[in-house]
Amino acid sequence: MKKLLQIVKPILAIGIVAILIATGYFTRDNWLPLLEQNKTARSDNVSTASTKASDKKNAASEQIILSDQAIANLGLQVKSIQPETYWKTLQVPGMVVDRPGRSDRGIVSPVDGVVDKMNYFPGDTVHPGDVLYTIRILSESLQQTQSKLFKDTQDIKLAEAKKKRLESSGGAVPGARIIEVASEITRLKVAIKGYRQELLSRSFTQNQLNEVAAGNFVKELNILVPSQASESKPLGTSVVLQATGEEVKLDSPPSFEVQECKIDLGQQVRTGQMLCLLANHQLLAIEGRAFRDETQLLEQSVKAGWPVEVDFQENAIADWPPVNQTFWIQYLANVIDPINRTFAFRMALENQSRVVKQDGMTQILWRFRPGHKVRILIRVEKLENVFVLPTDAVARDGAEAFVFTQNVNTFQRKAVRVLERDRRYTVIANDGSLMPGSFVVQSSAEQLNRMLKSSSGDDLPEGYHIHADGSLHKNEDEGN
């Protein structure tokens, strides 16, 4: 019996194991998914923990902490950004130029003579009616005209007296005599009118003509500053800077500035000879130069009625008021320059001026001067729902572009996509990398990026600690 049990026990054990194995095999669809789920859960827990640690490490490597003093030293400025519309533009070079017939005016001599007096010199400011030069008349024909005017003026007085005497004779004198005298008076009046008109064309005044008719011949002629053209009306109030630095308001700027003198004192001049050049840079023009391939873009801008933006490239410390003028292309040249293969287009420019008074002298200081180089921005394409930042607000590192957002003393680097970039602005896509209302650093992005790359990401100034809100505080024991 004992031997029988020794034989049966192994067989029963083997049978039980076989039954368990068969049962497990046939019920595997019920217990195998549970086993896989538990395995996946353990794997997910490990992966999540690893991801959190990696994210925390990455977040730390993308931020830099600065003290208040460091922020002030860098001059960081932060601004909340919102989506807006930006115009993609074509940049072409331009220059401020004179407007023919409106900016400059030449003064010529109306008579032959010698320059006796010069009252103003280059740089001086003159007003309409001011005497520029005094010329001693040497013209023989002009002297003869004055003599004839005086002679005929006296003759007409004699003829009128004679006519009056004949008419009072009571019919004793034939009527033909009276008609003959009347005709002579008419002829003299016509001659006198011609002489006076000739002298008026030589810059004689009505008072001078009356003096000549009375026998006081004009020997010297004053050359006056002409009145302004109707297009050259003042733009408004200008600023007068006294020598003491004190500012005074004027209703209108002076009319002209003596730009160039063409003659010298004592020099003999001829009729029609240029004496000087007067300038009034109040109405100027901006001339741009574009290539032939850009013709369609300019024509599109003119056809659509899009304004043009002008970058005057001025220094901010100049302290001029804003240019409140909308620029429109008014002229497109139909001729291409054969040398540089460009064509011109123009826009009107209303200038601004300051008047400096010192030691009794007045000088005009114009904001824009002929020869002033500018950049002209022609609208090409509209970009909507984008972020527009100053160029210094975006750092470039190879193909990557970054901006920095501020949270008190913590600055977080954000990767962004650049859509457009020029000298002044960088356009960022509103693709979720930046949220509307984010506070973005407006300058020194390149310097912040270099500082971030050279730091470990969580460096703190010695003796400080960081709060959860991103603010930096001095340790209590350090403060005490």
Secondary structure, 3 states (H helix, E strand, C coil): CHHHHHHHHHHHHHHHHHHHHHHHHHCHHHHHHHHHHHHHHHHHHHHHHHHHHHHHHHHHHCEEECCHHHHHHHCCCEEECCCEEEEEEEEEEEEEEECCCCCEEEEECCCCEEEEEECCCCCCEECCCCEEEEEEECCHHHHHHHHHHHHHHHHHHHHHHHHHHHHCCCCCCCHHHHHHHHHHHHHHHHHHHHHHHHHHHCCCCHHHHHHHHCCCCCCEEEEECCCCCHHHCCCCCEEEEECCCCEEEECCCCCEEEEEECCCCCCEECCCCEEEEEECCCEEEEEEEEEHHHHHHHHHHHHHCCCEEEECCCCHHHCCCCCCCCECCCEECCCCCCCCCEEEEEEEEECCEEEEEECCEEEEEECCCCCCEEEEEEEEEEEEEEEEEEHHHCEEECCEEEEEEEECCEEEEEEECEEEECCCEEEEECCCCCCCCCEEECCCHHHHHHHHHHCCCCCCCCCEEECCCCCEEECHHHHC
